[in-house]
């Protein structure tokens, strides 16, 4: 397996199948913008951005920010990290675990609302601020059952804990 294939597998274990698809797409490009990724994978922009942020937090991807002169906004161009796999896996295992455990405790504490139309998620404080309607599309927010997500994070933590990245050389 190439380094990129290993990273794609790791992304799938931690963040799911869509994360893997993104990683594979990235590995076939020098760099690629959010818009292009969303188009290629026929993926919702908000969901894509969430996954890209997760992958970035886990140090599996990098981005370059460039101002688009036509629209005047910044565009983000994504690529797979170029850090050596051995370093990445050994060092980031702990970091990724920390992130996942933080994520888990946030999920466990969070009272979450979700927009039934665009899927955006809001904390109870945000939901209150927005009057329980989605600021993106005006839909009434619904309470969100995050037990499935909590189970997925727990599984990812367990998988990562059981995962021995690379045996030290000579063994
Ligand atoms: Zn919405």
Backbone and ligand atoms as CSV (ligand in chain L), in Angstrom:
chain,resi,resn,atom,element,x,y,z
A,1,UNK,N,N,0.836,-1.200,0.000
A,1,UNK,CA,C,0.000,0.000,0.000
A,1,UNK,C,C,0.869,1.248,0.000
A,2,UNK,N,N,0.476,2.217,-0.813
A,2,UNK,CA,C,1.190,3.496,-0.815
A,2,UNK,C,C,0.820,4.283,0.436
A,3,UNK,N,N,1.610,5.289,0.722
A,3,UNK,CA,C,1.321,6.155,1.876
A,3,UNK,C,C,-0.101,6.735,1.782
A,4,UNK,N,N,-0.457,7.199,0.583
A,4,UNK,CA,C,-1.777,7.817,0.428
A,4,UNK,C,C,-2.909,6.827,0.665
A,5,UNK,N,N,-2.681,5.567,0.255
A,5,UNK,CA,C,-3.702,4.545,0.476
A,5,UNK,C,C,-3.878,4.269,1.972
A,6,UNK,N,N,-2.758,4.227,2.684
A,6,UNK,CA,C,-2.821,4.020,4.134
A,6,UNK,C,C,-3.572,5.176,4.796
A,7,UNK,N,N,-3.266,6.398,4.363
A,7,UNK,CA,C,-3.932,7.569,4.936
A,7,UNK,C,C,-5.428,7.553,4.631
A,8,UNK,N,N,-5.777,7.086,3.425
A,8,UNK,CA,C,-7.197,7.001,3.055
A,8,UNK,C,C,-7.911,5.987,3.951
A,9,UNK,N,N,-7.249,4.864,4.209
A,9,UNK,CA,C,-7.828,3.845,5.098
A,9,UNK,C,C,-8.002,4.408,6.508
A,10,UNK,N,N,-6.988,5.110,6.954
A,10,UNK,CA,C,-7.032,5.706,8.295
A,10,UNK,C,C,-8.191,6.711,8.383
A,11,UNK,N,N,-8.322,7.519,7.347
A,11,UNK,CA,C,-9.411,8.514,7.314
A,11,UNK,C,C,-10.767,7.820,7.391
A,12,UNK,N,N,-10.888,6.689,6.694
A,12,UNK,CA,C,-12.151,5.950,6.718
A,12,UNK,C,C,-12.442,5.416,8.123
A,13,UNK,N,N,-11.390,4.863,8.762
A,13,UNK,CA,C,-11.570,4.320,10.114
A,13,UNK,C,C,-12.035,5.398,11.079
A,14,UNK,N,N,-11.478,6.596,10.929
A,14,UNK,CA,C,-11.785,7.649,11.892
A,14,UNK,C,C,-13.055,8.409,11.517
A,15,UNK,N,N,-13.171,8.767,10.243
A,15,UNK,CA,C,-14.241,9.704,9.865
A,15,UNK,C,C,-15.269,9.128,8.896
A,16,UNK,N,N,-15.080,7.871,8.458
A,16,UNK,CA,C,-16.100,7.255,7.623
A,16,UNK,C,C,-15.758,7.207,6.142
A,17,UNK,N,N,-16.697,6.618,5.414
A,17,UNK,CA,C,-16.470,6.282,4.015
A,17,UNK,C,C,-16.275,7.513,3.130
A,18,UNK,N,N,-17.034,8.582,3.416
A,18,UNK,CA,C,-16.918,9.790,2.597
A,18,UNK,C,C,-15.528,10.416,2.741
A,19,UNK,N,N,-14.977,10.336,3.944
A,19,UNK,CA,C,-13.629,10.862,4.173
A,19,UNK,C,C,-12.624,10.106,3.314
A,20,UNK,N,N,-12.839,8.798,3.198
A,20,UNK,CA,C,-11.942,7.989,2.371
A,20,UNK,C,C,-12.037,8.420,0.904
A,21,UNK,N,N,-13.267,8.623,0.437
A,21,UNK,CA,C,-13.458,9.054,-0.956
A,21,UNK,C,C,-12.737,10.372,-1.219
A,22,UNK,N,N,-12.837,11.277,-0.266
A,22,UNK,CA,C,-12.161,12.570,-0.408
A,22,UNK,C,C,-10.656,12.355,-0.487
A,23,UNK,N,N,-10.125,11.519,0.401
A,23,UNK,CA,C,-8.672,11.264,0.431
A,23,UNK,C,C,-8.193,10.664,-0.893
A,24,UNK,N,N,-8.987,9.743,-1.440
A,24,UNK,CA,C,-8.600,9.117,-2.706
A,24,UNK,C,C,-8.606,10.152,-3.830
A,25,UNK,N,N,-9.639,11.002,-3.820
A,25,UNK,CA,C,-9.706,12.069,-4.824
A,25,UNK,C,C,-8.490,13.004,-4.694
A,26,UNK,N,N,-8.174,13.376,-3.462
A,26,UNK,CA,C,-7.021,14.262,-3.229
A,26,UNK,C,C,-5.731,13.623,-3.723
A,27,UNK,N,N,-5.624,12.320,-3.512
A,27,UNK,CA,C,-4.372,11.656,-3.887
A,27,UNK,C,C,-4.196,11.613,-5.401
A,28,UNK,N,N,-5.288,11.825,-6.145
A,28,UNK,CA,C,-5.198,11.853,-7.604
A,28,UNK,C,C,-4.981,13.257,-8.166
A,29,UNK,N,N,-4.877,14.229,-7.277
A,29,UNK,CA,C,-4.657,15.603,-7.718
A,29,UNK,C,C,-3.487,16.206,-6.934
A,30,UNK,N,N,-2.792,17.139,-7.565
A,30,UNK,CA,C,-1.771,17.881,-6.836
A,30,UNK,C,C,-2.463,18.678,-5.737
A,31,UNK,N,N,-3.511,19.386,-6.128
A,31,UNK,CA,C,-4.381,20.059,-5.165
A,31,UNK,C,C,-5.717,20.293,-5.834
A,32,UNK,N,N,-6.760,20.450,-5.012
A,32,UNK,CA,C,-8.104,20.563,-5.576
A,32,UNK,C,C,-8.973,21.395,-4.632
A,33,UNK,N,N,-9.787,22.261,-5.209
A,33,UNK,CA,C,-10.589,23.188,-4.389
A,33,UNK,C,C,-11.836,22.504,-3.829
A,34,UNK,N,N,-12.407,23.096,-2.781
A,34,UNK,CA,C,-13.669,22.596,-2.194
A,34,UNK,C,C,-14.720,22.371,-3.278
A,35,UNK,N,N,-14.876,23.422,-4.117
A,35,UNK,CA,C,-15.912,23.372,-5.152
A,35,UNK,C,C,-15.738,22.165,-6.052
A,36,UNK,N,N,-14.484,21.952,-6.452
A,36,UNK,CA,C,-14.219,20.837,-7.359
A,36,UNK,C,C,-14.462,19.496,-6.663
A,37,UNK,N,N,-14.077,19.411,-5.384
A,37,UNK,CA,C,-14.307,18.166,-4.642
A,37,UNK,C,C,-15.810,17.893,-4.548
A,38,UNK,N,N,-16.567,18.933,-4.179
A,38,UNK,CA,C,-18.022,18.779,-4.035
A,38,UNK,C,C,-18.641,18.305,-5.350
A,39,UNK,N,N,-18.143,18.878,-6.457
A,39,UNK,CA,C,-18.688,18.514,-7.764
A,39,UNK,C,C,-18.309,17.079,-8.124
A,40,UNK,N,N,-17.029,16.749,-7.947
A,40,UNK,CA,C,-16.534,15.420,-8.308
A,40,UNK,C,C,-17.254,14.323,-7.532
A,41,UNK,N,N,-17.476,14.574,-6.239
A,41,UNK,CA,C,-18.042,13.528,-5.382
A,41,UNK,C,C,-19.543,13.711,-5.173
A,42,UNK,N,N,-20.112,14.737,-5.821
A,42,UNK,CA,C,-21.534,15.029,-5.675
A,42,UNK,C,C,-21.902,15.080,-4.190
A,43,UNK,N,N,-21.168,15.915,-3.470
A,43,UNK,CA,C,-21.303,15.951,-2.019
A,43,UNK,C,C,-21.780,17.334,-1.582
A,44,UNK,N,N,-22.582,17.359,-0.552
A,44,UNK,CA,C,-23.084,18.606,0.013
A,44,UNK,C,C,-21.923,19.465,0.534
A,45,UNK,N,N,-21.909,20.746,0.185
A,45,UNK,CA,C,-20.801,21.647,0.546
A,45,UNK,C,C,-20.557,21.697,2.053
A,46,UNK,N,N,-21.652,21.828,2.820
A,46,UNK,CA,C,-21.506,21.951,4.278
A,46,UNK,C,C,-20.911,20.674,4.868
A,47,UNK,N,N,-21.388,19.550,4.386
A,47,UNK,CA,C,-20.880,18.271,4.874
A,47,UNK,C,C,-19.415,18.096,4.473
A,48,UNK,N,N,-19.116,18.466,3.229
A,48,UNK,CA,C,-17.743,18.359,2.741
A,48,UNK,C,C,-16.793,19.190,3.603
A,49,UNK,N,N,-17.201,20.435,3.889
A,49,UNK,CA,C,-16.343,21.311,4.677
A,49,UNK,C,C,-16.094,20.740,6.072
A,50,UNK,N,N,-17.140,20.149,6.633
A,50,UNK,CA,C,-17.035,19.528,7.955
A,50,UNK,C,C,-15.996,18.390,7.914
A,51,UNK,N,N,-16.089,17.549,6.888
A,51,UNK,CA,C,-15.162,16.425,6.792
A,51,UNK,C,C,-13.741,16.923,6.544
A,52,UNK,N,N,-13.601,17.916,5.666
A,52,UNK,CA,C,-12.266,18.470,5.394
A,52,UNK,C,C,-11.658,19.060,6.677
A,53,UNK,N,N,-12.495,19.739,7.465
A,53,UNK,CA,C,-11.993,20.282,8.729
A,53,UNK,C,C,-11.560,19.174,9.679
A,54,UNK,N,N,-12.349,18.104,9.737
A,54,UNK,CA,C,-11.980,16.955,10.571
A,54,UNK,C,C,-10.641,16.366,10.106
A,55,UNK,N,N,-10.507,16.213,8.800
A,55,UNK,CA,C,-9.272,15.631,8.245
A,55,UNK,C,C,-8.082,16.548,8.528
A,56,UNK,N,N,-8.336,17.846,8.448
A,56,UNK,CA,C,-7.270,18.807,8.724
A,56,UNK,C,C,-6.863,18.761,10.197
A,57,UNK,N,N,-7.852,18.717,11.081
A,57,UNK,CA,C,-7.584,18.622,12.520
A,57,UNK,C,C,-6.750,17.380,12.830
A,58,UNK,N,N,-7.014,16.323,12.108
A,58,UNK,CA,C,-6.281,15.073,12.303
A,58,UNK,C,C,-4.959,15.064,11.539
A,59,UNK,N,N,-4.653,16.180,10.879
A,59,UNK,CA,C,-3.403,16.363,10.131
A,59,UNK,C,C,-3.268,15.439,8.927
A,60,UNK,N,N,-4.381,14.978,8.399
A,60,UNK,CA,C,-4.311,14.085,7.242
A,60,UNK,C,C,-4.299,14.866,5.929
A,61,UNK,N,N,-4.767,16.109,5.967
A,61,UNK,CA,C,-4.748,16.943,4.763
A,61,UNK,C,C,-4.179,18.324,5.102
A,62,UNK,N,N,-3.781,19.010,4.050
A,62,UNK,CA,C,-3.323,20.391,4.196
A,62,UNK,C,C,-4.100,21.243,3.213
A,63,UNK,N,N,-4.074,22.546,3.415
A,63,UNK,CA,C,-4.705,23.408,2.419
A,63,UNK,C,C,-3.869,24.626,2.132
A,64,UNK,N,N,-4.145,25.211,0.975
A,64,UNK,CA,C,-3.557,26.481,0.592
A,64,UNK,C,C,-4.732,27.419,0.357
A,65,UNK,N,N,-4.616,28.624,0.898
A,65,UNK,CA,C,-5.690,29.586,0.757
A,65,UNK,C,C,-5.278,30.605,-0.288
A,66,UNK,N,N,-6.142,30.882,-1.234
A,66,UNK,CA,C,-5.810,31.858,-2.268
A,66,UNK,C,C,-7.023,32.712,-2.569
A,67,UNK,N,N,-6.765,33.990,-2.749
A,67,UNK,CA,C,-7.854,34.900,-3.029
A,67,UNK,C,C,-8.277,34.757,-4.479
A,68,UNK,N,N,-9.580,34.539,-4.660
A,68,UNK,CA,C,-10.118,34.461,-6.014
A,68,UNK,C,C,-10.474,35.881,-6.445
A,69,UNK,N,N,-9.727,36.395,-7.436
A,69,UNK,CA,C,-9.895,37.794,-7.830
A,69,UNK,C,C,-11.276,38.064,-8.398
A,70,UNK,N,N,-11.888,37.067,-8.995
A,70,UNK,CA,C,-13.210,37.265,-9.605
A,70,UNK,C,C,-14.292,37.483,-8.564
A,71,UNK,N,N,-14.290,36.634,-7.532
A,71,UNK,CA,C,-15.364,36.731,-6.547
A,71,UNK,C,C,-14.924,37.496,-5.301
A,72,UNK,N,N,-13.600,37.731,-5.163
A,72,UNK,CA,C,-13.098,38.493,-4.026
A,72,UNK,C,C,-13.031,37.709,-2.727
A,73,UNK,N,N,-13.375,36.413,-2.751
A,73,UNK,CA,C,-13.299,35.590,-1.549
A,73,UNK,C,C,-12.070,34.712,-1.609
A,74,UNK,N,N,-11.769,34.134,-0.458
A,74,UNK,CA,C,-10.695,33.155,-0.435
A,74,UNK,C,C,-11.213,31.801,-0.872
A,75,UNK,N,N,-10.407,31.124,-1.647
A,75,UNK,CA,C,-10.710,29.741,-2.002
A,75,UNK,C,C,-9.670,28.850,-1.332
A,76,UNK,N,N,-10.071,27.650,-1.020
A,76,UNK,CA,C,-9.188,26.709,-0.346
A,76,UNK,C,C,-8.851,25.555,-1.284
A,77,UNK,N,N,-7.563,25.291,-1.377
A,77,UNK,CA,C,-7.095,24.193,-2.226
A,77,UNK,C,C,-6.490,23.130,-1.321
A,78,UNK,N,N,-6.995,21.925,-1.461
A,78,UNK,CA,C,-6.648,20.854,-0.518
A,78,UNK,C,C,-5.699,19.850,-1.127
A,79,UNK,N,N,-4.857,19.300,-0.286
A,79,UNK,CA,C,-3.971,18.215,-0.700
A,79,UNK,C,C,-3.751,17.275,0.482
A,80,UNK,N,N,-3.334,16.069,0.173
A,80,UNK,CA,C,-2.995,15.126,1.238
A,80,UNK,C,C,-1.698,15.570,1.885
A,81,UNK,N,N,-1.591,15.376,3.180
A,81,UNK,CA,C,-0.366,15.770,3.880
A,81,UNK,C,C,0.857,15.088,3.272
A,82,UNK,N,N,2.000,15.780,3.322
A,82,UNK,CA,C,3.230,15.179,2.788
A,82,UNK,C,C,4.183,14.772,3.910
A,83,UNK,N,N,3.680,14.769,5.148
A,83,UNK,CA,C,4.544,14.323,6.242
A,83,UNK,C,C,4.817,12.823,6.094
A,84,UNK,N,N,6.026,12.376,6.481
A,84,UNK,CA,C,6.335,10.948,6.363
A,84,UNK,C,C,5.339,10.112,7.175
A,85,UNK,N,N,4.926,9.020,6.585
A,85,UNK,CA,C,3.891,8.183,7.183
A,85,UNK,C,C,4.240,7.734,8.602
A,86,UNK,N,N,5.489,7.324,8.766
A,86,UNK,CA,C,5.899,6.788,10.065
A,86,UNK,C,C,5.747,7.842,11.167
A,87,UNK,N,N,6.263,9.021,10.856
A,87,UNK,CA,C,6.173,10.141,11.800
A,87,UNK,C,C,4.710,10.476,12.047
A,88,UNK,N,N,4.011,10.577,10.939
A,88,UNK,CA,C,2.599,10.957,10.991
A,88,UNK,C,C,1.806,10.005,11.878
A,89,UNK,N,N,1.954,8.716,11.601
A,89,UNK,CA,C,1.122,7.745,12.313
A,89,UNK,C,C,1.489,7.660,13.783
A,90,UNK,N,N,2.780,7.611,14.064
A,90,UNK,CA,C,3.182,7.478,15.464
A,90,UNK,C,C,2.857,8.722,16.276
A,91,UNK,N,N,3.198,9.879,15.705
A,91,UNK,CA,C,2.952,11.124,16.444
A,91,UNK,C,C,1.478,11.487,16.489
A,92,UNK,N,N,0.822,11.242,15.372
A,92,UNK,CA,C,-0.555,11.717,15.276
A,92,UNK,C,C,-1.547,10.772,15.926
A,93,UNK,N,N,-1.128,9.558,16.174
A,93,UNK,CA,C,-2.035,8.619,16.840
A,93,UNK,C,C,-2.519,9.231,18.155
A,94,UNK,N,N,-1.562,9.729,18.932
A,94,UNK,CA,C,-1.896,10.335,20.213
A,94,UNK,C,C,-2.739,11.600,20.024
A,95,UNK,N,N,-2.300,12.421,19.057
A,95,UNK,CA,C,-3.036,13.665,18.787
A,95,UNK,C,C,-4.467,13.365,18.340
A,96,UNK,N,N,-4.576,12.400,17.440
A,96,UNK,CA,C,-5.899,12.040,16.922
A,96,UNK,C,C,-6.778,11.510,18.037
A,97,UNK,N,N,-6.177,10.705,18.911
A,97,UNK,CA,C,-6.933,10.190,20.057
A,97,UNK,C,C,-7.426,11.340,20.938
A,98,UNK,N,N,-6.547,12.302,21.167
A,98,UNK,CA,C,-6.927,13.461,21.985
A,98,UNK,C,C,-8.111,14.187,21.358
A,99,UNK,N,N,-8.007,14.393,20.046
A,99,UNK,CA,C,-9.089,15.083,19.338
A,99,UNK,C,C,-10.384,14.282,19.429
A,100,UNK,N,N,-10.269,12.979,19.182
A,100,UNK,CA,C,-11.472,12.138,19.212
A,100,UNK,C,C,-12.089,12.106,20.601
A,101,UNK,N,N,-11.238,12.056,21.626
A,101,UNK,CA,C,-11.767,12.009,22.984
A,101,UNK,C,C,-12.444,13.330,23.357
A,102,UNK,N,N,-11.862,14.416,22.860
A,102,UNK,CA,C,-12.478,15.730,23.083
A,102,UNK,C,C,-13.833,15.789,22.364
A,103,UNK,N,N,-13.801,15.315,21.130
A,103,UNK,CA,C,-15.020,15.273,20.321
A,103,UNK,C,C,-16.093,14.439,21.025
A,104,UNK,N,N,-15.669,13.313,21.564
A,104,UNK,CA,C,-16.591,12.414,22.256
A,104,UNK,C,C,-17.229,13.119,23.452
A,105,UNK,N,N,-16.406,13.789,24.254
A,105,UNK,CA,C,-16.969,14.421,25.451
A,105,UNK,C,C,-17.885,15.581,25.066
A,106,UNK,N,N,-17.530,16.281,23.978
A,106,UNK,CA,C,-18.423,17.343,23.489
A,106,UNK,C,C,-19.762,16.769,23.046
A,107,UNK,N,N,-19.665,15.661,22.305
A,107,UNK,CA,C,-20.900,15.027,21.816
A,107,UNK,C,C,-21.749,14.530,22.980
A,108,UNK,N,N,-21.068,13.986,23.994
A,108,UNK,CA,C,-21.802,13.429,25.123
A,108,UNK,C,C,-22.513,14.518,25.926
A,109,UNK,N,N,-21.883,15.711,25.966
A,109,UNK,CA,C,-22.484,16.804,26.724
A,109,UNK,C,C,-23.487,17.604,25.903
A,110,UNK,N,N,-23.305,17.543,24.574
A,110,UNK,CA,C,-24.018,18.485,23.720
A,110,UNK,C,C,-25.494,18.155,23.606
A,111,UNK,N,N,-26.268,19.193,23.684
A,111,UNK,CA,C,-27.647,19.090,23.263
A,111,UNK,C,C,-27.647,19.697,21.878
A,112,UNK,N,N,-28.029,18.923,20.898
A,112,UNK,CA,C,-27.809,19.357,19.526
A,112,UNK,C,C,-29.120,19.497,18.767
A,113,UNK,N,N,-29.127,20.520,17.941
A,113,UNK,CA,C,-30.258,20.711,17.031
A,113,UNK,C,C,-29.755,20.609,15.609
A,114,UNK,N,N,-30.615,20.074,14.764
A,114,UNK,CA,C,-30.218,19.887,13.380
A,114,UNK,C,C,-31.288,20.468,12.468
A,115,UNK,N,N,-30.825,21.001,11.311
A,115,UNK,CA,C,-31.765,21.508,10.320
A,115,UNK,C,C,-32.208,20.352,9.427
A,116,UNK,N,N,-33.522,20.079,9.338
A,116,UNK,CA,C,-33.977,18.937,8.535
A,116,UNK,C,C,-33.751,19.168,7.043
A,117,UNK,N,N,-33.509,20.421,6.665
A,117,UNK,CA,C,-33.353,20.724,5.244
A,117,UNK,C,C,-31.895,20.633,4.801
A,118,UNK,N,N,-30.982,21.371,5.461
A,118,UNK,CA,C,-29.588,21.397,4.989
A,118,UNK,C,C,-28.664,20.538,5.844
A,119,UNK,N,N,-29.157,20.038,6.991
A,119,UNK,CA,C,-28.337,19.131,7.803
A,119,UNK,C,C,-27.353,19.822,8.719
A,120,UNK,N,N,-27.354,21.168,8.738
A,120,UNK,CA,C,-26.440,21.895,9.630
A,120,UNK,C,C,-26.793,21.589,11.080
A,121,UNK,N,N,-25.749,21.525,11.930
A,121,UNK,CA,C,-25.974,21.204,13.331
A,121,UNK,C,C,-25.698,22.426,14.202
A,122,UNK,N,N,-26.469,22.583,15.251
A,122,UNK,CA,C,-26.299,23.735,16.131
A,122,UNK,C,C,-26.336,23.294,17.589
A,123,UNK,N,N,-25.540,23.954,18.418
A,123,UNK,CA,C,-25.619,23.722,19.857
A,123,UNK,C,C,-26.905,24.352,20.359
A,124,UNK,N,N,-27.244,24.018,21.587
A,124,UNK,CA,C,-28.493,24.550,22.140
A,124,UNK,C,C,-28.420,26.080,22.234
A,125,UNK,N,N,-27.209,26.597,22.530
A,125,UNK,CA,C,-27.028,28.059,22.622
A,125,UNK,C,C,-27.249,28.711,21.260
A,126,UNK,N,N,-26.627,28.103,20.228
A,126,UNK,CA,C,-26.794,28.643,18.877
A,126,UNK,C,C,-28.257,28.571,18.453
A,127,UNK,N,N,-28.874,27.414,18.714
A,127,UNK,CA,C,-30.270,27.218,18.318
A,127,UNK,C,C,-31.152,28.298,18.941
A,128,UNK,N,N,-30.870,28.585,20.209
A,128,UNK,CA,C,-31.630,29.616,20.903
A,128,UNK,C,C,-31.417,30.975,20.238
A,129,UNK,N,N,-30.133,31.280,19.955
A,129,UNK,CA,C,-29.797,32.551,19.295
A,129,UNK,C,C,-30.556,32.720,17.983
A,130,UNK,N,N,-30.691,31.621,17.254
A,130,UNK,CA,C,-31.331,31.692,15.937
A,130,UNK,C,C,-32.846,31.499,16.038
A,131,UNK,N,N,-33.364,31.493,17.272
A,131,UNK,CA,C,-34.808,31.322,17.424
A,131,UNK,C,C,-35.300,29.972,16.911
A,132,UNK,N,N,-34.436,28.961,17.002
A,132,UNK,CA,C,-34.764,27.593,16.573
A,132,UNK,C,C,-35.163,27.514,15.099
A,133,UNK,N,N,-34.622,28.440,14.294
A,133,UNK,CA,C,-34.755,28.285,12.841
A,133,UNK,C,C,-33.363,28.355,12.234
A,134,UNK,N,N,-33.175,27.606,11.159
A,134,UNK,CA,C,-31.862,27.535,10.514
A,134,UNK,C,C,-31.543,28.863,9.836
A,135,UNK,N,N,-30.391,29.480,10.166
A,135,UNK,CA,C,-30.026,30.740,9.510
A,135,UNK,C,C,-29.721,30.556,8.023
A,136,UNK,N,N,-29.421,29.333,7.596
A,136,UNK,CA,C,-29.148,29.097,6.173
A,136,UNK,C,C,-30.424,29.055,5.354
A,137,UNK,N,N,-31.439,28.346,5.874
A,137,UNK,CA,C,-32.606,28.134,5.026
A,137,UNK,C,C,-33.933,28.386,5.716
A,138,UNK,N,N,-33.913,28.834,6.971
A,138,UNK,CA,C,-35.168,29.231,7.616
A,138,UNK,C,C,-36.043,28.102,8.117
A,139,UNK,N,N,-35.547,26.854,7.984
A,139,UNK,CA,C,-36.324,25.709,8.480
A,139,UNK,C,C,-36.306,25.692,10.008
A,140,UNK,N,N,-37.358,25.119,10.591
A,140,UNK,CA,C,-37.405,24.973,12.042
A,140,UNK,C,C,-36.450,23.835,12.446
A,141,UNK,N,N,-35.567,24.134,13.420
A,141,UNK,CA,C,-34.579,23.151,13.854
A,141,UNK,C,C,-35.235,22.048,14.684
A,142,UNK,N,N,-34.672,20.840,14.564
A,142,UNK,CA,C,-35.196,19.702,15.320
A,142,UNK,C,C,-34.114,19.178,16.255
A,143,UNK,N,N,-34.527,18.657,17.417
A,143,UNK,CA,C,-33.537,18.031,18.302
A,143,UNK,C,C,-32.868,16.866,17.571
A,144,UNK,N,N,-31.601,16.686,17.793
A,144,UNK,CA,C,-30.847,15.668,17.049
A,144,UNK,C,C,-30.343,14.585,17.993
A,145,UNK,N,N,-30.637,13.357,17.614
A,145,UNK,CA,C,-30.164,12.226,18.410
A,145,UNK,C,C,-28.745,11.876,17.964
A,146,UNK,N,N,-27.761,12.167,18.807
A,146,UNK,CA,C,-26.370,11.947,18.387
A,146,UNK,C,C,-25.779,10.640,18.929
A,147,UNK,N,N,-26.655,9.721,19.391
A,147,UNK,CA,C,-26.134,8.480,19.967
A,147,UNK,C,C,-25.361,7.651,18.931
A,148,UNK,N,N,-25.809,7.732,17.663
A,148,UNK,CA,C,-25.134,6.976,16.606
A,148,UNK,C,C,-23.721,7.538,16.383
A,149,UNK,N,N,-23.656,8.869,16.402
A,149,UNK,CA,C,-22.376,9.547,16.210
A,149,UNK,C,C,-21.429,9.234,17.375
A,150,UNK,N,N,-21.992,9.214,18.591
A,150,UNK,CA,C,-21.183,8.890,19.764
A,150,UNK,C,C,-20.624,7.473,19.646
A,151,UNK,N,N,-21.475,6.552,19.183
A,151,UNK,CA,C,-21.010,5.166,19.031
A,151,UNK,C,C,-19.881,5.092,17.995
A,152,UNK,N,N,-20.038,5.844,16.904
A,152,UNK,CA,C,-19.007,5.847,15.860
A,152,UNK,C,C,-17.682,6.379,16.390
A,153,UNK,N,N,-17.743,7.433,17.183
A,153,UNK,CA,C,-16.507,8.008,17.732
A,153,UNK,C,C,-15.856,7.013,18.689
A,154,UNK,N,N,-16.695,6.371,19.531
A,154,UNK,CA,C,-16.158,5.356,20.440
A,154,UNK,C,C,-15.451,4.243,19.680
A,155,UNK,N,N,-16.086,3.798,18.591
A,155,UNK,CA,C,-15.501,2.731,17.769
A,155,UNK,C,C,-14.173,3.186,17.163
A,156,UNK,N,N,-14.164,4.443,16.694
A,156,UNK,CA,C,-12.945,4.978,16.084
A,156,UNK,C,C,-11.820,5.050,17.112
A,157,UNK,N,N,-12.153,5.460,18.339
A,157,UNK,CA,C,-11.151,5.548,19.401
A,157,UNK,C,C,-10.599,4.157,19.692
A,158,UNK,N,N,-11.500,3.186,19.780
A,158,UNK,CA,C,-11.071,1.819,20.059
A,158,UNK,C,C,-10.184,1.287,18.938
A,159,UNK,N,N,-10.618,1.537,17.702
A,159,UNK,CA,C,-9.844,1.064,16.548
A,159,UNK,C,C,-8.448,1.681,16.551
A,160,UNK,N,N,-8.394,2.947,16.872
A,160,UNK,CA,C,-7.110,3.649,16.864
A,160,UNK,C,C,-6.212,3.155,18.001
A,161,UNK,N,N,-6.818,2.907,19.163
A,161,UNK,CA,C,-6.038,2.405,20.297
A,161,UNK,C,C,-5.436,1.033,19.994
A,162,UNK,N,N,-6.205,0.218,19.254
A,162,UNK,CA,C,-5.731,-1.129,18.912
A,162,UNK,C,C,-4.738,-1.121,17.760
A,163,UNK,N,N,-4.611,0.027,17.134
A,163,UNK,CA,C,-3.836,0.115,15.905
A,163,UNK,C,C,-2.377,0.412,16.212
A,164,UNK,N,N,-1.509,-0.501,15.816
A,164,UNK,CA,C,-0.080,-0.274,15.985
A,164,UNK,C,C,0.460,0.163,14.633
A,165,UNK,N,N,0.755,1.438,14.480
A,165,UNK,CA,C,1.094,1.981,13.165
A,165,UNK,C,C,2.186,1.216,12.422
A,166,UNK,N,N,3.384,1.322,12.911
A,166,UNK,CA,C,4.498,0.727,12.177
A,166,UNK,C,C,5.465,0.147,13.200
A,167,UNK,N,N,5.823,-1.106,13.022
A,167,UNK,CA,C,6.797,-1.712,13.924
A,167,UNK,C,C,8.125,-1.003,13.761
A,168,UNK,N,N,8.847,-0.842,14.868
A,168,UNK,CA,C,10.139,-0.149,14.769
A,168,UNK,C,C,11.075,-0.968,13.896
A,169,UNK,N,N,11.990,-0.295,13.243
A,169,UNK,CA,C,12.828,-0.961,12.239
A,169,UNK,C,C,13.649,-2.073,12.884
A,170,UNK,N,N,13.815,-3.146,12.143
A,170,UNK,CA,C,14.633,-4.252,12.629
A,170,UNK,C,C,13.811,-5.316,13.334
A,171,UNK,N,N,12.562,-5.049,13.668
A,171,UNK,CA,C,11.764,-6.047,14.362
A,171,UNK,C,C,11.074,-6.971,13.376
L,1,ZN,ZN,ZN,-30.739,24.675,7.063
